[in-house]
Amino acid sequence: MSTSPRAFGVDLITFFHHDFWGLSDRAQLSDPTALEPVKFWNSVFDGLQAAGVRELEMTFAPADRKSALSAFGSVHAFRAELDRRGLSVVSSYFGDIEHATDISDPAVREAILQAADTEAEFLAALGAKHLVAGLPMRRNDPSGSGLLPVDMATALPIADLLHTVGAVTARHGVTLALHTESHSVFWNARDVDLFLLLTDPLLVSFCPDTGHLLLSGSDPVQVAARHSDRIALAHWKDASGAMREDVQVDDTVFAKHQPYFRPAGQGVMDWFAWARLLRDIGYSGGVLLELDVAADPVAQLTQARQFLENVTRTIL
């Protein structure tokens, strides 16, 4: 049992519900004329403090590096505001690999490497240690019969790119950690086994997301236990269970995941087993929550924190 409370954090995708901002749709979130960066960040910081959450993972716009620099003018001013409020950035979600059109294209690969280098430099200036990356989404079978298999021919070029990205971020003292994302090539237990086998642990670490693993039908505790030496940090997220419906991977796929996610303690996740596992492997990170696009993020974060504090109090 730890001698001090474990820090709670959150991926800022939690604050992406347009109703919270009084906007008509989510697209307006990234429009600085509809939501000024300064207003966004100050409101997020206020919400984190109100919910008793001290750590954060940055993500897509408007919760990204460019928005922060636009709001505060420099990385140093951004960090000063974080420090003043007792907050800290622990990681950033990197979507450039996940959304790349063709990673075999040299120009695409070079753009990914440049973006990773810039992001890692920014994180290092904030004292953050992790760049969390999603992998490419699965491909639809042109015949219309489901999705194409994730085979060795698919995985090897991605693993090669990950080694290069990991080497780039390591120069800044930032670790690349792979995130399990529903309907990506890194989703279920077999995907995790495959990509962690193909990547060097000195360059590539693991960020299991419990909610997405549940949607795949895999047991997050078993998956994490099998790869405990690779875990750099983790996303704590609940879900109703496996997503068995057949879907096409397109612009609507992420919205189709959301009905399966649940508030912490209201899904099928065995949080006591999860906390015991992290204790047993010597996990030193905080409890990094992820609540997909919460309509009332402060209340929902507060509820999740209080529930998981009760779970972890005598374990972590």
C-alpha positions as CSV (number, residue, x, y, z in Angstrom):
1,M,0.0,0.0,0.0
2,S,1.3,3.4,-0.9
3,T,2.1,6.0,1.8
4,S,0.6,8.9,-0.1
5,P,-2.5,9.3,-2.3
6,R,-2.0,8.4,-5.9
7,A,-2.3,11.4,-8.3
8,F,-5.4,11.5,-10.5
9,G,-5.2,12.7,-14.1
10,V,-7.3,12.7,-17.2
11,D,-7.1,12.7,-21.0
12,L,-8.5,16.0,-22.1
13,I,-10.8,14.3,-24.7
14,T,-13.1,14.3,-21.6
15,F,-13.8,18.0,-22.2
16,F,-14.8,17.6,-25.9
17,H,-18.6,17.6,-25.5
18,H,-19.9,20.7,-27.3
19,D,-22.8,21.2,-24.8
20,F,-20.3,21.9,-22.1
21,W,-19.0,24.9,-24.1
22,G,-22.4,26.1,-25.3
23,L,-21.6,25.3,-28.9
24,S,-23.9,23.8,-31.5
25,D,-21.6,20.9,-32.5
26,R,-18.2,19.4,-31.8
27,A,-16.6,20.9,-35.0
28,Q,-16.8,24.3,-33.4
29,L,-14.4,23.3,-30.6
30,S,-11.5,23.7,-33.0
31,D,-12.7,27.0,-34.3
32,P,-10.9,29.8,-32.5
33,T,-13.5,32.3,-33.5
34,A,-16.2,30.1,-31.7
35,L,-14.0,29.1,-28.7
36,E,-10.9,31.2,-27.9
37,P,-7.9,29.2,-26.8
38,V,-7.5,31.2,-23.6
39,K,-11.1,30.5,-22.7
40,F,-10.7,26.8,-23.4
41,W,-7.6,26.3,-21.3
42,N,-8.7,28.4,-18.4
43,S,-12.0,26.6,-18.3
44,V,-10.3,23.2,-18.5
45,F,-7.9,24.2,-15.7
46,D,-10.8,25.4,-13.6
47,G,-12.6,22.1,-14.2
48,L,-9.6,20.0,-13.3
49,Q,-9.1,21.8,-10.0
50,A,-12.8,21.6,-9.2
51,A,-12.8,17.8,-9.8
52,G,-9.6,17.3,-7.7
53,V,-7.6,16.1,-10.7
54,R,-4.0,17.3,-10.9
55,E,-2.5,15.6,-14.0
56,L,-3.5,15.8,-17.6
57,E,-2.8,14.2,-21.0
58,M,-3.0,16.6,-23.9
59,T,-4.7,15.4,-27.1
60,F,-6.3,16.7,-30.3
61,A,-7.1,20.3,-31.0
62,P,-8.2,22.4,-29.1
63,A,-6.4,20.5,-26.3
64,D,-3.1,20.4,-28.2
65,R,0.3,22.0,-28.3
66,K,-0.6,24.6,-30.9
67,S,-3.7,25.8,-28.9
68,A,-1.7,26.0,-25.7
69,L,1.0,28.1,-27.4
70,S,-1.7,30.3,-28.9
71,A,-3.3,30.9,-25.5
72,F,-0.2,31.4,-23.5
73,G,2.5,32.6,-26.0
74,S,5.2,30.1,-25.1
75,V,5.8,26.7,-23.5
76,H,7.4,28.4,-20.5
77,A,4.3,30.6,-19.9
78,F,2.1,27.5,-20.3
79,R,4.1,25.6,-17.8
80,A,4.1,28.6,-15.4
81,E,0.3,28.6,-15.4
82,L,0.2,24.9,-14.8
83,D,2.6,25.3,-11.9
84,R,0.6,28.2,-10.5
85,R,-2.5,26.0,-10.4
86,G,-0.8,22.9,-9.1
87,L,-1.3,21.0,-12.4
88,S,1.1,19.0,-14.6
89,V,1.1,17.5,-18.0
90,V,2.2,13.9,-17.9
91,S,1.7,12.9,-21.6
92,S,0.3,13.8,-24.9
93,Y,-1.8,11.8,-27.4
94,F,-0.1,11.6,-30.8
95,G,-2.6,10.9,-33.6
96,D,-0.3,11.3,-36.6
97,I,0.4,7.6,-37.0
98,E,-3.2,6.6,-36.4
99,H,-4.5,9.0,-39.1
100,A,-1.7,8.7,-41.6
101,T,-2.9,7.9,-45.1
102,D,0.1,5.7,-46.1
103,I,3.0,5.1,-43.8
104,S,5.1,3.6,-46.7
105,D,5.2,7.0,-48.3
106,P,8.6,8.7,-47.4
107,A,6.9,12.1,-47.2
108,V,4.3,10.8,-44.8
109,R,6.9,9.1,-42.7
110,E,9.1,12.2,-42.6
111,A,6.1,14.4,-41.6
112,I,5.3,11.9,-38.7
113,L,8.9,12.0,-37.5
114,Q,9.0,15.8,-37.6
115,A,5.7,16.0,-35.7
116,A,6.9,13.5,-33.1
117,D,10.2,15.5,-32.6
118,T,8.3,18.8,-32.1
119,E,5.8,17.2,-29.7
120,A,8.5,15.5,-27.7
121,E,10.5,18.7,-27.4
122,F,7.4,20.5,-26.1
123,L,6.6,17.7,-23.6
124,A,10.2,17.7,-22.3
125,A,9.9,21.4,-21.6
126,L,6.8,20.7,-19.5
127,G,8.5,17.9,-17.6
128,A,6.2,15.3,-19.3
129,K,7.7,11.9,-20.0
130,H,5.3,10.1,-22.4
131,L,4.1,10.4,-26.0
132,V,1.0,8.1,-26.3
133,A,0.5,6.9,-29.9
134,G,-2.5,5.3,-31.6
135,L,-1.7,3.0,-34.5
136,P,-3.4,3.0,-37.9
137,M,-7.0,2.0,-38.1
138,R,-8.0,-1.4,-39.5
139,R,-8.9,-1.4,-43.2
140,N,-12.2,-2.4,-44.7
141,D,-12.3,-5.4,-47.0
142,P,-13.1,-4.1,-50.5
143,S,-15.4,-7.1,-51.0
144,G,-17.6,-5.7,-48.2
145,S,-17.0,-8.8,-46.0
146,G,-15.8,-7.1,-42.8
147,L,-12.2,-5.9,-42.2
148,L,-8.9,-7.0,-43.6
149,P,-6.7,-9.1,-41.4
150,V,-3.8,-7.6,-39.5
151,D,-1.1,-9.9,-40.7
152,M,2.7,-9.8,-40.6
153,A,2.9,-7.9,-43.8
154,T,0.7,-5.2,-42.3
155,A,2.5,-5.1,-38.9
156,L,6.2,-5.0,-40.0
157,P,6.2,-1.6,-41.7
158,I,4.4,-0.1,-38.7
159,A,6.8,-1.6,-36.3
160,D,9.7,-0.2,-38.3
161,L,8.2,3.2,-38.1
162,L,7.6,2.9,-34.4
163,H,11.3,2.2,-33.8
164,T,12.2,5.4,-35.7
165,V,9.6,7.5,-33.8
166,G,10.7,6.0,-30.5
167,A,14.3,6.9,-31.2
168,V,13.3,10.5,-32.0
169,T,11.3,11.0,-28.8
170,A,14.0,9.3,-26.7
171,R,16.4,12.1,-27.6
172,H,14.2,14.4,-25.6
173,G,13.8,11.9,-22.7
174,V,10.2,11.1,-23.8
175,T,9.0,7.5,-24.1
176,L,6.8,6.4,-26.9
177,A,3.8,4.3,-25.5
178,L,1.3,2.4,-27.7
179,H,-2.3,3.0,-26.9
180,T,-5.0,0.3,-27.5
181,E,-7.7,1.9,-29.7
182,S,-10.9,0.2,-30.8
183,H,-10.8,-0.9,-34.5
184,S,-7.2,0.0,-34.8
185,V,-4.5,-2.6,-35.6
186,F,-3.6,-2.4,-31.9
187,W,-6.9,-3.3,-30.3
188,N,-7.2,-6.8,-28.9
189,A,-5.0,-9.1,-26.9
190,R,-3.5,-10.7,-30.1
191,D,-2.7,-7.2,-31.6
192,V,-0.9,-6.2,-28.4
193,D,1.1,-9.5,-28.4
194,L,2.0,-9.0,-32.0
195,F,3.2,-5.4,-31.9
196,L,5.0,-5.7,-28.6
197,L,6.8,-8.7,-29.9
198,L,7.8,-6.8,-33.1
199,T,9.0,-3.7,-31.3
200,D,12.1,-3.1,-29.1
201,P,11.2,-2.4,-25.5
202,L,14.1,0.0,-25.3
203,L,12.3,2.3,-27.8
204,V,8.6,1.4,-27.5
205,S,6.4,1.1,-24.4
206,F,2.8,0.2,-23.7
207,C,-0.2,2.3,-22.6
208,P,-3.1,-0.1,-22.1
209,D,-6.6,1.5,-22.3
210,T,-8.9,-0.7,-20.2
211,G,-12.1,0.5,-22.0
212,H,-10.9,-0.2,-25.5
213,L,-9.5,-3.6,-24.5
214,L,-12.9,-4.5,-23.1
215,L,-14.6,-3.5,-26.3
216,S,-12.3,-5.9,-28.2
217,G,-13.5,-8.7,-26.0
218,S,-10.1,-9.1,-24.2
219,D,-9.4,-9.0,-20.5
220,P,-7.3,-5.9,-19.7
221,V,-5.9,-7.5,-16.6
222,Q,-4.6,-10.5,-18.4
223,V,-3.2,-8.4,-21.3
224,A,-1.4,-6.0,-18.9
225,A,-0.1,-8.9,-16.8
226,R,1.4,-10.5,-19.9
227,H,3.2,-7.3,-20.8
228,S,3.8,-5.8,-17.4
229,D,7.4,-4.9,-18.2
230,R,6.3,-2.6,-21.1
231,I,3.7,-0.5,-19.2
232,A,4.7,3.1,-19.0
233,L,1.3,4.5,-18.1
234,A,-2.4,3.4,-18.5
235,H,-5.8,4.8,-19.3
236,W,-8.4,3.9,-16.7
237,K,-11.7,3.5,-18.6
238,D,-14.9,1.4,-18.0
239,A,-17.1,-0.2,-20.6
240,S,-20.2,-2.4,-20.9
241,G,-18.4,-5.2,-22.5
242,A,-17.3,-6.5,-26.0
243,M,-18.5,-4.6,-29.1
244,R,-19.7,-7.5,-31.3
245,E,-21.5,-5.5,-34.1
246,D,-19.9,-5.4,-37.5
247,V,-19.0,-1.8,-38.5
248,Q,-17.1,-0.2,-41.3
249,V,-14.0,1.8,-40.3
250,D,-14.9,5.3,-41.4
251,D,-15.5,8.8,-39.9
252,T,-18.4,7.5,-37.8
253,V,-16.6,4.6,-36.1
254,F,-15.4,6.6,-33.1
255,A,-19.0,7.8,-32.4
256,K,-20.1,4.1,-32.6
257,H,-17.8,3.3,-29.7
258,Q,-19.2,5.8,-27.3
259,P,-22.4,4.0,-26.3
260,Y,-20.3,1.1,-25.0
261,F,-18.3,3.3,-22.5
262,R,-19.5,3.6,-18.9
263,P,-18.7,5.7,-15.9
264,A,-16.1,4.1,-13.7
265,G,-17.7,1.3,-11.7
266,Q,-20.8,1.0,-13.9
267,G,-19.2,-1.3,-16.5
268,V,-17.7,-4.7,-16.4
269,M,-14.1,-3.7,-15.6
270,D,-12.7,-5.4,-12.5
271,W,-11.0,-2.4,-11.0
272,F,-9.8,-4.2,-7.9
273,A,-7.9,-6.8,-10.0
274,W,-6.5,-4.0,-12.1
275,A,-5.3,-2.0,-9.1
276,R,-3.7,-5.1,-7.5
277,L,-1.9,-5.9,-10.8
278,L,-0.4,-2.4,-11.0
279,R,0.6,-2.6,-7.4
280,D,2.3,-5.9,-7.9
281,I,4.3,-4.8,-11.0
282,G,5.5,-1.7,-9.2
283,Y,3.6,0.8,-11.3
284,S,4.5,4.3,-10.2
285,G,2.2,6.4,-12.3
286,G,-1.0,8.1,-11.4
287,V,-4.6,7.1,-12.2
288,L,-5.1,8.5,-15.7
289,L,-8.8,8.6,-16.4
290,E,-10.4,8.8,-19.8
291,L,-14.1,9.8,-20.1
292,D,-15.1,10.0,-23.8
293,V,-16.6,13.4,-24.5
294,A,-18.4,14.0,-21.2
295,A,-21.4,16.3,-21.2
296,D,-20.7,17.2,-17.6
297,P,-17.0,16.6,-17.3
298,V,-16.5,18.1,-13.8
299,A,-19.2,16.1,-12.2
300,Q,-18.3,12.9,-14.1
301,L,-14.6,13.3,-13.3
302,T,-15.4,13.9,-9.6
303,Q,-17.5,10.7,-9.5
304,A,-14.8,8.7,-11.3
305,R,-12.1,10.0,-9.0
306,Q,-14.1,9.3,-5.8
307,F,-15.0,5.8,-7.0
308,L,-11.5,4.8,-7.9
309,E,-10.1,6.4,-4.7
310,N,-12.2,4.0,-2.8
311,V,-10.9,1.1,-5.0
312,T,-7.3,2.0,-4.8
313,R,-7.1,3.4,-1.2
314,T,-5.9,0.1,0.3
315,I,-4.3,-1.3,-2.8
316,L,-2.1,1.3,-4.4
